[in-house]
Amino acid sequence: MTYVRLTIALGLAALTAACGKKAETPVAAETNQAAPAAAMNSDMGNMAMAPAATAPIMAKGHGTVTVIDKAAGTITLDHGPIPEAKWPAMTMAFKAAPAITDAAKVGDKVDFDLTLTGSAGEVTAIHKQP
């Protein structure tokens, strides 16, 4: 039963801290297990909130087309680092509209625009490099 109370107290403290309000310290159990929740809350009040994982990020990249899957609506790019997403260089498949998959060919060196949501992205524009 004490474990359940501690879990609830920690959850409420985290939710309250996420809303930018100070949590009221729950009445400590006989073993004083609720004290860590109060200590954690005082530190979390000064933390900046990270952007929501669903907030789209606009990014630009440079790379080489390695695969085009028109049936799946994807284009795979071997790209350099993408600072806006804090991604290192890698090869990754992205969603792409038919106009984009039709305009590109495997082996093309391209500059591209992305809309990133979480860890997934969609190529919204592509431009062949000379």
All heavy atoms as an XYZ file, in Angstrom:
910
protein
N       0.820     -1.186      0.000
C       0.000      0.000      0.000
C       0.869      1.257      0.000
O       0.550      2.229     -0.666
C      -0.942     -0.031      1.212
C      -1.950      1.040      1.207
S      -3.090      0.750     -0.164
C      -4.416      1.736      0.313
N       1.997      1.235      0.735
C       2.904      2.376      0.771
C       3.495      2.624     -0.613
O       3.670      3.763     -1.019
C       4.030      2.121      1.793
O       3.426      1.892      3.063
C       4.949      3.310      1.899
N       3.799      1.563     -1.344
C       4.342      1.679     -2.698
C       3.351      2.395     -3.607
O       3.732      3.246     -4.396
C       4.680      0.284     -3.237
C       5.203      0.308     -4.643
C       6.491      0.728     -4.913
C       4.398     -0.077     -5.715
C       6.977      0.759     -6.209
C       4.868     -0.050     -7.014
C       6.172      0.372     -7.257
O       6.643      0.394     -8.528
N       2.082      2.089     -3.474
C       1.050      2.723     -4.294
C       0.979      4.217     -3.975
O       0.928      5.050     -4.877
C      -0.325      2.048     -4.070
C      -1.426      2.821     -4.757
C      -0.284      0.612     -4.558
N       1.014      4.569     -2.700
C       0.975      5.979     -2.310
C       2.191      6.725     -2.831
O       2.078      7.844     -3.312
C       0.899      6.108     -0.782
C      -0.488      5.892     -0.248
C      -0.539      6.280      1.197
N      -1.147      5.136      1.874
C      -1.021      4.840      3.135
N      -0.281      5.578      3.923
N      -1.632      3.808      3.641
N       3.351      6.100     -2.756
C       4.575      6.731     -3.251
C       4.494      6.944     -4.760
O       4.845      8.006     -5.273
C       5.799      5.872     -2.911
C       7.135      6.401     -3.445
C       7.416      7.790     -2.899
C       8.254      5.442     -3.098
N       3.992      5.957     -5.473
C       3.854      6.072     -6.925
C       2.909      7.204     -7.284
O       3.193      8.010     -8.171
C       3.354      4.744     -7.515
O       4.280      3.711     -7.163
C       3.233      4.824     -9.018
N       1.804      7.296     -6.595
C       0.838      8.362     -6.840
C       1.452      9.721     -6.503
O       1.326     10.680     -7.258
C      -0.472      8.130     -6.054
C      -1.202      6.901     -6.629
C      -1.359      9.363     -6.077
C      -2.362      6.438     -5.797
N       2.164      9.810     -5.381
C       2.786     11.066     -4.979
C       3.822     11.515     -6.003
O       3.884     12.690     -6.370
C       3.430     10.926     -3.600
N       4.641     10.596     -6.488
C       5.646     10.941     -7.500
C       4.985     11.386     -8.796
O       5.431     12.334     -9.433
C       6.584      9.757     -7.758
C       7.582      9.448     -6.641
C       8.317      8.150     -6.938
C       8.555     10.595     -6.468
N       3.937     10.696     -9.192
C       3.227     11.070    -10.416
C       2.602     12.446    -10.304
O       2.699     13.263    -11.217
N       1.967     12.732     -9.188
C       1.350     14.048     -8.986
C       2.409     15.144     -8.937
O       2.217     16.224     -9.498
C       0.516     14.068     -7.710
C      -0.791     13.266     -7.767
C      -1.445     13.222     -6.396
C      -1.730     13.832     -8.801
N       3.536     14.874     -8.304
C       4.614     15.862     -8.246
C       5.146     16.154     -9.642
O       5.386     17.301    -10.006
C       5.733     15.369     -7.333
N       5.323     15.115    -10.447
C       5.833     15.307    -11.807
C       4.828     16.079    -12.656
O       5.210     16.971    -13.414
C       6.153     13.956    -12.447
N       3.549     15.752    -12.552
C       2.525     16.463    -13.318
C       2.436     17.925    -12.916
O       2.341     18.807    -13.758
C       1.162     15.797    -13.144
C       0.937     14.501    -13.907
C      -0.374     13.870    -13.483
C       0.939     14.765    -15.396
N       2.480     18.179    -11.643
C       2.404     19.547    -11.163
C       3.623     20.338    -11.605
O       3.519     21.476    -12.030
C       2.250     19.572     -9.632
O       1.102     18.800     -9.280
C       2.077     20.988     -9.121
N       4.804     19.738    -11.519
C       6.032     20.413    -11.953
C       5.975     20.710    -13.446
O       6.440     21.749    -13.902
C       7.250     19.563    -11.616
N       5.412     19.808    -14.215
C       5.310     20.011    -15.663
C       4.395     21.190    -15.992
O       4.547     21.822    -17.017
C       4.810     18.737    -16.342
N       3.476     21.499    -15.122
C       2.574     22.628    -15.338
C       3.173     23.927    -14.828
O       2.563     24.975    -14.932
C       1.236     22.376    -14.628
S       0.305     21.034    -15.355
N       4.370     23.858    -14.251
C       5.032     25.055    -13.766
C       4.572     25.498    -12.391
O       4.843     26.601    -11.965
N       3.889     24.647    -11.665
C       3.418     24.977    -10.333
C       4.176     24.126     -9.330
O       4.621     23.031     -9.633
C       1.920     24.684    -10.205
C       1.067     25.494    -11.153
C      -0.372     25.091    -11.015
C      -1.238     25.838    -12.019
N      -2.620     25.401    -11.970
N       4.290     24.629     -8.137
C       4.937     23.842     -7.100
C       3.939     22.832     -6.544
O       2.789     23.147     -6.302
C       5.441     24.738     -5.968
C       6.641     25.548     -6.379
C       7.321     26.110     -5.192
C       8.629     26.719     -5.642
N       9.539     26.889     -4.553
N       4.422     21.638     -6.329
C       3.568     20.590     -5.777
C       3.532     20.711     -4.271
O       4.509     21.086     -3.637
C       4.095     19.221     -6.170
N       2.407     20.376     -3.709
C       2.338     20.295     -2.267
C       2.943     18.964     -1.872
O       2.675     17.942     -2.487
C       0.890     20.363     -1.803
C       0.255     21.711     -2.071
C      -1.174     21.760     -1.583
O      -1.555     20.940     -0.727
O      -1.913     22.617     -2.070
N       3.772     18.987     -0.864
C       4.410     17.758     -0.425
C       3.363     16.884      0.238
O       2.685     17.315      1.168
C       5.541     18.053      0.583
O       6.434     18.976     -0.030
C       6.260     16.793      0.977
N       3.211     15.636     -0.255
C       2.236     14.756      0.372
C       2.691     14.395      1.778
O       3.863     14.462      2.101
C       2.208     13.529     -0.537
C       3.442     13.610     -1.357
C       3.873     15.029     -1.375
N       1.731     14.018      2.603
C       2.057     13.602      3.959
C       2.952     12.380      3.861
O       2.626     11.393      3.207
C       0.765     13.283      4.761
C       1.112     12.791      6.147
C      -0.118     14.513      4.815
N       4.104     12.463      4.487
C       5.082     11.378      4.400
C       4.579     10.148      5.128
O       3.975     10.238      6.186
C       6.414     11.834      4.986
N       4.844      9.030      4.530
C       4.509      7.762      5.170
C       5.444      7.569      6.346
O       6.432      8.270      6.508
C       4.652      6.624      4.171
N       5.171      6.575      7.148
C       5.989      6.328      8.343
C       7.459      6.140      7.984
O       8.330      6.480      8.759
C       5.467      5.092      9.081
C       4.105      5.306      9.691
C       3.580      4.037     10.328
O       3.959      2.951      9.876
O       2.808      4.155     11.284
N       7.747      5.617      6.812
C       9.143      5.388      6.423
C       9.726      6.602      5.705
O      10.856      6.557      5.252
C       9.240      4.159      5.501
O       8.427      4.395      4.356
C       8.826      2.903      6.211
N       8.956      7.690      5.561
C       9.395      8.923      4.913
C       9.798      8.693      3.466
O      10.711      9.307      2.960
C      10.527      9.579      5.717
C      10.657     11.044      5.371
O       9.710     11.641      4.870
N      11.816     11.616      5.638
N       9.094      7.834      2.771
C       9.428      7.535      1.390
C       8.983      8.627      0.434
O       9.431      8.671     -0.687
C       8.807      6.202      0.971
C       9.441      5.037      1.687
C       8.815      3.730      1.253
O       7.940      3.705      0.409
N       9.276      2.648      1.834
N       8.123      9.550      0.845
C       7.655     10.603     -0.048
C       8.646     11.758     -0.136
O       8.524     12.606     -0.980
C       6.296     11.121      0.412
N       9.655     11.810      0.706
C      10.623     12.904      0.700
C      11.330     13.072     -0.643
O      11.528     14.193     -1.077
C      11.628     12.723      1.826
N      11.731     12.013     -1.365
C      12.394     12.232     -2.651
C      11.524     12.987     -3.647
O      12.033     13.743     -4.441
C      12.696     10.816     -3.147
C      12.796      9.998     -1.905
C      11.791     10.615     -0.984
N      10.225     12.828     -3.588
C       9.346     13.545     -4.512
C       9.416     15.042     -4.252
O       9.452     15.838     -5.175
C       7.907     13.047     -4.385
N       9.462     15.437     -3.011
C       9.545     16.853     -2.681
C      10.878     17.424     -3.134
O      10.947     18.527     -3.670
C       9.350     17.054     -1.177
N      11.959     16.693     -2.943
C      13.280     17.159     -3.371
C      13.332     17.275     -4.884
O      13.895     18.223     -5.425
C      14.359     16.201     -2.865
N      12.752     16.324     -5.571
C      12.759     16.347     -7.029
C      11.978     17.550     -7.537
O      12.393     18.223     -8.464
C      12.145     15.053     -7.577
C      12.136     14.984     -9.097
S      11.519     13.433     -9.716
C       9.795     13.557     -9.303
N      10.872     17.882     -6.921
C      10.043     18.983     -7.371
C      10.767     20.314     -7.272
O      10.650     21.147     -8.144
C       8.740     19.026     -6.575
C       7.819     20.123     -7.080
O       7.637     20.257     -8.270
N       7.277     20.906     -6.168
N      11.550     20.540     -6.233
C      12.214     21.826     -6.089
C      13.227     22.048     -7.205
O      13.434     23.174     -7.632
C      12.891     21.913     -4.718
O      13.928     20.951     -4.631
N      13.866     21.022     -7.711
C      14.814     21.160     -8.807
C      14.103     21.314    -10.146
O      14.614     21.990    -11.029
C      15.739     19.940     -8.885
C      16.686     19.877     -7.703
O      16.950     20.922     -7.079
O      17.153     18.771     -7.403
N      12.972     20.698    -10.340
C      12.286     20.711    -11.627
C      11.613     22.041    -11.901
O      11.373     22.386    -13.050
C      11.254     19.581    -11.703
C      11.898     18.216    -11.760
S      10.707     16.902    -11.901
C      10.176     17.123    -13.584
N      11.342     22.838    -10.881
C      10.683     24.109    -11.075
C      11.503     25.085    -11.908
O      10.968     25.971    -12.537
N      12.833     24.932    -11.924
C      13.705     25.836    -12.659
C      14.085     25.310    -14.031
O      14.803     25.972    -14.760
C      14.988     26.077    -11.852
C      14.688     26.813    -10.568
O      13.771     27.613    -10.515
N      15.447     26.528     -9.528
N      13.639     24.115    -14.401
C      14.008     23.537    -15.689
C      13.139     24.110    -16.797
O      11.949     24.314    -16.634
C      13.824     22.006    -15.671
C      14.872     21.308    -14.843
S      14.643     19.527    -14.770
C      14.402     19.069    -16.434
N      13.755     24.363    -17.952
C      12.996     24.806    -19.120
C      12.283     23.595    -19.718
O      12.820     22.495    -19.730
C      13.927     25.421    -20.152
N      11.099     23.818    -20.202
C      10.341     22.729    -20.805
C      10.860     22.471    -22.209
O      11.082     23.406    -22.976
C       8.849     23.070    -20.875
C       8.190     23.205    -19.521
S       8.210     21.699    -18.563
C       7.089     20.722    -19.524
N      11.063     21.218    -22.553
C      11.475     20.846    -23.898
C      10.276     20.993    -24.830
O       9.133     20.844    -24.405
C      11.965     19.400    -23.910
N      10.516     21.280    -26.126
C       9.378     21.379    -27.038
C       8.668     20.037    -27.159
O       9.289     18.993    -27.002
C      10.008     21.783    -28.377
C      11.476     21.645    -28.217
C      11.771     21.519    -26.764
N       7.402     20.084    -27.402
C       6.617     18.862    -27.541
C       7.143     18.034    -28.708
O       7.577     18.563    -29.721
C       5.148     19.210    -27.777
N       7.110     16.717    -28.549
C       7.618     15.828    -29.584
C       6.812     15.956    -30.874
O       7.298     15.624    -31.936
C       7.596     14.387    -29.089
N       5.587     16.437    -30.771
C       4.758     16.546    -31.963
C       4.870     17.906    -32.646
O       4.281     18.096    -33.689
C       3.285     16.275    -31.612
O       2.872     17.205    -30.616
C       3.099     14.854    -31.110
N       5.619     18.846    -32.058
C       5.783     20.155    -32.698
C       6.672     19.981    -33.925
O       7.797     19.525    -33.814
C       6.405     21.143    -31.724
N       6.172     20.321    -35.117
C       6.981     20.114    -36.321
C       8.184     21.053    -36.359
O       8.114     22.189    -35.916
C       6.022     20.392    -37.466
C       4.897     21.149    -36.878
C       4.850     20.836    -35.418
N       9.278     20.557    -36.907
C      10.513     21.313    -37.077
C      10.782     21.378    -38.572
O      10.723     20.369    -39.265
C      11.690     20.614    -36.372
C      11.461     20.556    -34.866
C      13.006     21.316    -36.685
C      12.474     19.683    -34.134
N      11.098     22.569    -39.060
C      11.471     22.736    -40.458
C      12.988     22.634    -40.523
O      13.689     23.246    -39.726
C      11.006     24.094    -40.988
C       9.515     24.350    -40.769
S       8.454     23.010    -41.297
C       8.270     23.428    -42.992
N      13.495     21.837    -41.462
C      14.936     21.615    -41.566
C      15.348     21.534    -43.026
O      14.518     21.339    -43.914
C      15.311     20.326    -40.834
N      16.644     21.688    -43.259
C      17.222     21.566    -44.596
C      18.362     20.572    -44.518
O      19.015     20.437    -43.490
C      17.729     22.912    -45.095
C      16.613     23.922    -45.308
C      17.136     25.190    -45.942
C      16.022     26.170    -46.198
N      15.178     25.817    -47.307
N      18.599     19.867    -45.635
C      19.684     18.905    -45.660
C      20.288     18.786    -47.042
O      19.783     19.335    -48.020
N      21.408     18.080    -47.084
C      22.120     17.801    -48.332
C      22.425     16.313    -48.327
O      22.785     15.754    -47.291
C      23.433     18.583    -48.399
C      23.280     20.040    -48.086
N      22.772     20.932    -48.987
C      23.547     20.752    -46.964
C      22.743     22.131    -48.425
N      23.205     22.044    -47.206
N      22.278     15.662    -49.476
C      22.573     14.239    -49.505
C      22.449     13.640    -50.886
O      22.371     14.346    -51.897
N      22.420     12.307    -50.896
C      22.330     11.539    -52.131
C      21.125     10.624    -52.045
O      20.911      9.966    -51.019
C      23.607     10.688    -52.322
O      24.729     11.568    -52.312
C      23.569      9.919    -53.628
N      20.342     10.569    -53.117
C      19.184      9.674    -53.173
C      19.706      8.244    -53.333
O      20.485      7.957    -54.234
C      18.261     10.042    -54.358
C      17.093      9.066    -54.446
C      17.762     11.472    -54.230
N      19.291      7.344    -52.429
C      19.736      5.945    -52.513
C      18.620      4.988    -52.904
O      18.891      3.953    -53.502
C      20.369      5.477    -51.184
O      19.411      5.614    -50.144
C      21.611      6.296    -50.851
N      17.376      5.316    -52.547
C      16.230      4.459    -52.884
C      15.011      5.344    -53.077
O      14.810      6.304    -52.337
C      15.931      3.432    -51.756
C      14.692      2.602    -52.087
C      17.122      2.533    -51.482
N      14.197      5.008    -54.081
C      12.900      5.660    -54.264
C      11.866      4.553    -54.302
O      11.955      3.634    -55.110
C      12.847      6.477    -55.572
C      13.871      7.615    -55.517
C      11.438      7.024    -55.802
C      14.023      8.365    -56.820
N      10.887      4.619    -53.389
C       9.812      3.631    -53.340
C       8.502      4.375    -53.598
O       7.874      4.887    -52.673
C       9.800      2.919    -51.987
C       8.794      1.779    -51.937
O       7.881      1.725    -52.792
O       8.913      0.936    -51.020
N       8.117      4.449    -54.865
C       6.915      5.201    -55.233
C       5.659      4.572    -54.640
O       4.730      5.287    -54.254
C       6.806      5.313    -56.746
C       7.897      6.207    -57.337
C       7.762      6.341    -58.835
C       8.894      7.205    -59.368
N       8.786      7.462    -60.795
N       5.615      3.252    -54.539
C       4.431      2.581    -53.989
C       4.231      2.952    -52.516
O       3.100      3.160    -52.069
C       4.560      1.074    -54.135
N       5.330      3.042    -51.765
C       5.240      3.387    -50.341
C       5.235      4.899    -50.120
O       4.958      5.366    -49.021
C       6.403      2.765    -49.572
N       5.581      5.661    -51.166
C       5.647      7.114    -51.029
C       6.820      7.565    -50.184
O       6.690      8.493    -49.385
N       7.991      6.887    -50.372
C       9.163      7.251    -49.592
C      10.375      7.465    -50.485
O      10.461      6.925    -51.591
C       9.520      6.170    -48.553
O       9.825      4.948    -49.217
C       8.400      5.971    -47.544
N      11.309      8.248    -49.965
C      12.590      8.466    -50.612
C      13.660      8.281    -49.533
O      13.526      8.799    -48.429
C      12.655      9.863    -51.271
C      13.932     10.016    -52.081
C      12.502     10.973    -50.258
C      13.924     11.239    -52.997
N      14.688      7.504    -49.847
C      15.765      7.261    -48.893
C      16.950      8.121    -49.293
O      17.376      8.111    -50.449
C      16.156      5.777    -48.859
O      14.986      5.018    -48.520
C      17.234      5.513    -47.828
N      17.458      8.868    -48.305
C      18.558      9.788    -48.541
C      19.730      9.466    -47.626
O      19.542      9.242    -46.426
C      18.102     11.228    -48.294
C      16.948     11.725    -49.163
C      16.377     13.016    -48.605
C      17.415     11.915    -50.594
N      20.929      9.430    -48.206
C      22.162      9.344    -47.431
C      22.567     10.801    -47.229
O      23.101     11.435    -48.136
C      23.217      8.562    -48.216
C      24.527      8.425    -47.463
O      24.581      8.779    -46.262
O      25.517      7.973    -48.081
N      22.245     11.356    -46.047
C      22.392     12.798    -45.839
C      23.464     13.136    -44.811
O      23.837     12.311    -43.982
C      21.051     13.426    -45.439
C      20.512     12.926    -44.135
N      20.971     13.366    -42.921
C      19.534     12.022    -43.869
C      20.299     12.770    -41.952
N      19.423     11.936    -42.508
N      23.921     14.373    -44.891
C      24.854     14.896    -43.900
C      24.111     15.260    -42.631
O      22.908     15.026    -42.512
N      24.816     15.838    -41.665
C      24.168     16.237    -40.409
C      23.027     17.227    -40.662
O      23.089     18.037    -41.578
C      25.293     16.921    -39.619
C      26.559     16.451    -40.245
C      26.244     16.157    -41.684
N      21.991     17.133    -39.830
C      20.862     18.062    -39.905
C      20.781     18.743    -38.535
O      20.206     18.197    -37.588
C      19.553     17.339    -40.287
C      19.721     16.682    -41.659
C      18.384     18.318    -40.271
C      18.536     15.930    -42.171
N      21.410     19.934    -38.425
C      21.495     20.602    -37.128
C      20.150     20.913    -36.480
O      20.015     20.807    -35.259
C      22.241     21.906    -37.430
C      22.909     21.691    -38.743
C      22.084     20.670    -39.473
N      19.144     21.283    -37.274
C      17.836     21.627    -36.690
C      17.224     20.453    -35.931
O      16.483     20.645    -34.985
C      16.851     22.071    -37.789
C      17.263     23.310    -38.547
C      18.075     23.008    -39.818
O      18.630     21.904    -39.948
O      18.165     23.888    -40.677
N      17.525     19.232    -36.365
C      16.997     18.040    -35.706
C      18.012     17.414    -34.759
O      17.724     16.421    -34.107
C      16.582     17.010    -36.756
N      19.231     17.977    -34.727
C      20.332     17.422    -33.932
C      20.648     15.999    -34.372
O      20.915     15.129    -33.555
C      20.020     17.517    -32.440
C      19.845     18.940    -31.978
C      19.520     19.041    -30.516
C      19.337     20.512    -30.185
N      18.686     20.746    -28.952
N      20.599     15.745    -35.689
C      20.883     14.430    -36.258
C      22.282     14.413    -36.845
O      22.679     15.361    -37.524
C      19.916     14.098    -37.382
C      18.528     13.752    -36.953
C      18.070     13.555    -35.691
C      17.408     13.546    -37.820
N      16.733     13.252    -35.713
C      16.310     13.234    -37.006
C      17.247     13.603    -39.184
C      15.052     12.977    -37.526
C      15.992     13.346    -39.702
C      14.908     13.029    -38.882
N      23.010     13.330    -36.655
C      24.290     13.175    -37.355
C      24.019     12.733    -38.794
O      22.879     12.457    -39.169
C      24.969     12.051    -36.568
C      23.823     11.212    -36.078
C      22.717     12.208    -35.771
N      25.072     12.620    -39.576
C      24.935     12.083    -40.934
C      24.441     10.646    -40.840
O      24.852      9.892    -39.948
C      26.281     12.142    -41.646
N      23.530     10.269    -41.733
C      22.993      8.901    -41.750
C      22.213      8.677    -43.034
O      21.999      9.600    -43.812
C      22.095      8.648    -40.537
C      20.798      9.439    -40.535
S      19.730      9.058    -39.129
C      20.006     10.500    -38.115
N      21.771      7.450    -43.232
C      20.883      7.112    -44.340
C      19.519      6.839    -43.738
O      19.397      6.053    -42.801
C      21.407      5.873    -45.101
O      22.709      6.181    -45.599
C      20.489      5.518    -46.255
N      18.496      7.509    -44.294
C      17.165      7.413    -43.694
C      16.094      7.569    -44.762
O      16.248      8.332    -45.709
C      17.018      8.531    -42.656
C      15.757      8.504    -41.869
S      15.849      9.756    -40.566
C      14.280      9.490    -39.788
N      14.986      6.837    -44.588
C      13.836      6.948    -45.489
C      12.890      8.010    -44.950
O      12.656      8.101    -43.748
C      13.115      5.617    -45.593
N      12.371      8.822    -45.858
C      11.425      9.877    -45.509
C      10.180      9.741    -46.372
O      10.253      9.295    -47.516
C      12.026     11.263    -45.786
C      13.236     11.577    -44.981
C      14.499     11.407    -45.515
C      13.125     12.058    -43.690
C      15.631     11.709    -44.780
C      14.245     12.357    -42.942
C      15.508     12.187    -43.495
N       9.036     10.164    -45.847
C       7.840     10.265    -46.661
C       8.090     11.333    -47.716
O       8.824     12.295    -47.472
C       6.632     10.675    -45.821
C       6.148      9.625    -44.868
C       4.932     10.148    -44.129
C       4.458      9.146    -43.110
N       3.310      9.636    -42.347
N       7.460     11.175    -48.862
C       7.592     12.174    -49.923
C       6.384     12.096    -50.841
O       5.887     11.010    -51.145
C       8.872     11.947    -50.715
N       5.924     13.244    -51.281
C       4.797     13.320    -52.209
C       5.221     12.767    -53.568
O       6.411     12.763    -53.898
C       4.334     14.764    -52.352
N       4.270     12.291    -54.381
C       4.603     11.761    -55.704
C       5.409     12.732    -56.571
O       6.293     12.313    -57.308
C       3.236     11.459    -56.328
C       2.343     11.195    -55.160
C       2.838     12.119    -54.076
N       5.141     14.029    -56.486
C       5.896     14.997    -57.277
C       7.383     14.955    -56.934
O       8.235     15.136    -57.808
C       5.347     16.404    -57.051
N       7.705     14.673    -55.686
C       9.104     14.614    -55.264
C       9.744     13.296    -55.696
O      10.854     13.288    -56.235
C       9.211     14.831    -53.741
C       8.845     16.285    -53.447
C      10.604     14.489    -53.228
C       8.682     16.632    -52.012
N       9.043     12.179    -55.502
C       9.622     10.899    -55.915
C       9.747     10.809    -57.431
O      10.651     10.155    -57.939
C       8.807      9.705    -55.372
O       7.457      9.804    -55.825
C       8.844      9.654    -53.851
N       8.877     11.482    -58.167
C       8.960     11.495    -59.638
C      10.115     12.364    -60.125
O      10.699     12.104    -61.180
C       7.651     11.999    -60.254
C       6.507     11.006    -60.091
O       6.777      9.816    -59.803
O       5.340     11.426    -60.242
N      10.456     13.419    -59.387
C      11.483     14.364    -59.815
C      12.902     13.872    -59.535
O      13.850     14.362    -60.127
C      11.274     15.705    -59.126
N      13.056     12.905    -58.648
C      14.394     12.457    -58.248
C      14.725     11.104    -58.862
O      13.837     10.330    -59.224
C      14.464     12.372    -56.730
N      16.037     10.846    -58.957
C      16.525      9.539    -59.413
C      17.586      9.054    -58.441
O      18.293      9.860    -57.817
C      17.147      9.656    -60.801
C      16.165      9.915    -61.907
C      16.860      9.829    -63.247
C      16.840     11.212    -63.851
N      17.627     11.396    -65.009
N      17.705      7.742    -58.304
C      18.741      7.166    -57.463
C      20.097      7.666    -57.960
O      20.370      7.682    -59.161
C      18.677      5.620    -57.477
C      19.886      5.013    -56.775
C      17.379      5.145    -56.832
N      20.913      8.107    -57.030
C      22.231      8.632    -57.353
C      22.290     10.145    -57.421
O      23.380     10.725    -57.407
N      21.131     10.832    -57.500
C      21.115     12.294    -57.548
C      21.670     12.880    -56.254
O      21.331     12.436    -55.154
C      19.682     12.834    -57.717
C      19.139     12.688    -59.125
O      19.919     12.359    -60.049
O      17.915     12.907    -59.293
N      22.517     13.893    -56.383
C      22.970     14.704    -55.243
C      21.930     15.810    -55.101
O      21.616     16.499    -56.084
C      24.338     15.307    -55.502
C      25.405     14.298    -55.849
C      26.048     13.777    -54.619
C      27.233     12.881    -55.027
N      27.417     11.791    -54.155
N      21.386     15.972    -53.902
C      20.263     16.891    -53.719
C      20.394     17.743    -52.458
O      21.058     17.362    -51.497
C      18.923     16.128    -53.664
C      18.621     15.432    -54.972
C      18.895     15.130    -52.514
N      19.745     18.902    -52.512
C      19.433     19.709    -51.337
C      17.944     19.463    -51.106
O      17.181     19.348    -52.062
C      19.661     21.195    -51.602
C      21.125     21.526    -51.833
O      21.986     20.899    -51.197
O      21.397     22.414    -52.660
N      17.526     19.367    -49.845
C      16.120     19.067    -49.584
C      15.626     19.794    -48.353
O      16.410     20.161    -47.473
C      15.888     17.551    -49.462
C      16.742     16.876    -48.416
C      16.261     16.672    -47.128
C      18.022     16.440    -48.711
C      17.038     16.048    -46.164
C      18.804     15.814    -47.762
C      18.313     15.623    -46.480
N      14.323     20.022    -48.317
C      13.643     20.614    -47.169
C      12.845     19.511    -46.498
O      12.251     18.658    -47.171
C      12.687     21.720    -47.605
C      13.404     22.911    -48.231
O      14.624     23.053    -48.024
O      12.733     23.688    -48.931
N      12.821     19.545    -45.165
C      12.107     18.540    -44.376
C      11.148     19.196    -43.408
O      11.420     20.283    -42.905
C      13.088     17.731    -43.517
C      14.068     16.799    -44.159
C      15.059     16.300    -43.120
C      13.335     15.636    -44.776
N      10.076     18.502    -43.117
C       9.227     18.803    -41.985
C       9.371     17.598    -41.066
O       9.060     16.470    -41.455
C       7.753     18.992    -42.395
O       7.680     20.087    -43.309
C       6.881     19.280    -41.183
N       9.897     17.834    -39.861
C      10.156     16.749    -38.911
C       9.136     16.783    -37.790
O       8.879     17.829    -37.208
C      11.562     16.890    -38.327
C      12.687     16.939    -39.348
C      13.987     17.360    -38.684
C      12.836     15.587    -40.003
N       8.580     15.625    -37.495
C       7.663     15.466    -36.369
C       8.160     14.267    -35.578
O       8.106     13.143    -36.069
C       6.218     15.250    -36.852
O       5.858     16.321    -37.717
C       5.261     15.207    -35.663
N       8.671     14.518    -34.387
C       9.282     13.437    -33.612
C      10.517     12.944    -34.340
O      11.356     13.728    -34.763
N      10.625     11.644    -34.539
C      11.784     11.083    -35.245
C      11.473     10.797    -36.712
O      12.300     10.246    -37.415
C      12.245      9.804    -34.549
O      11.222      8.838    -34.593
N      10.284     11.153    -37.169
C       9.903     10.927    -38.560
C       9.928     12.242    -39.321
O       9.767     13.311    -38.742
C       8.511     10.308    -38.632
N      10.134     12.137    -40.619
C      10.173     13.346    -41.413
C       9.565     13.156    -42.786
O       9.374     12.036    -43.249
N       9.260     14.280    -43.419
C       8.742     14.266    -44.776
C       9.514     15.279    -45.596
O       9.689     16.428    -45.198
C       7.252     14.619    -44.796
C       6.683     14.608    -46.194
C       5.181     14.799    -46.234
O       4.529     14.805    -45.188
O       4.653     14.937    -47.359
N      10.000     14.831    -46.751
C      10.673     15.727    -47.681
C       9.581     16.571    -48.344
O       8.658     16.031    -48.952
C      11.487     14.940    -48.732
C      12.065     15.888    -49.772
C      12.598     14.146    -48.070
N       9.698     17.887    -48.183
C       8.687     18.778    -48.743
C       9.162     19.475    -50.009
O       8.350     20.029    -50.746
C       8.257     19.829    -47.698
O       9.424     20.535    -47.249
C       7.573     19.164    -46.510
N      10.461     19.475    -50.250
C      11.028     20.055    -51.478
C      12.381     19.395    -51.720
O      13.069     19.012    -50.764
C      11.187     21.562    -51.357
N      12.736     19.246    -52.990
C      14.017     18.644    -53.347
C      14.578     19.370    -54.563
O      13.829     19.747    -55.469
C      13.857     17.125    -53.589
C      15.191     16.426    -53.555
C      13.094     16.837    -54.851
C      15.099     14.906    -53.379
N      15.878     19.622    -54.537
C      16.541     20.354    -55.615
C      17.828     19.617    -55.957
O      18.673     19.409    -55.084
C      16.879     21.790    -55.179
C      15.711     22.510    -54.585
N      14.685     23.042    -55.343
C      15.377     22.769    -53.290
C      13.801     23.605    -54.534
N      14.202     23.447    -53.295
N      17.980     19.237    -57.219
C      19.199     18.555    -57.665
C      20.360     19.542    -57.628
O      20.223     20.697    -58.021
C      19.028     18.010    -59.067
C      18.037     16.882    -59.166
C      17.946     16.355    -60.579
C      16.818     15.344    -60.687
N      16.668     14.852    -62.053
N      21.522     19.045    -57.167
C      22.743     19.849    -57.195
C      23.384     19.657    -58.567
O      23.300     18.579    -59.143
C      23.711     19.394    -56.106
C      23.200     19.634    -54.705
C      24.172     19.096    -53.655
O      25.166     18.457    -53.954
N      23.860     19.368    -52.398
N      24.015     20.698    -59.077
C      24.657     20.570    -60.406
C      25.823     19.587    -60.382
O      26.381     19.245    -59.425
C      25.147     21.970    -60.717
C      24.880     22.823    -59.524
C      24.138     22.032    -58.533
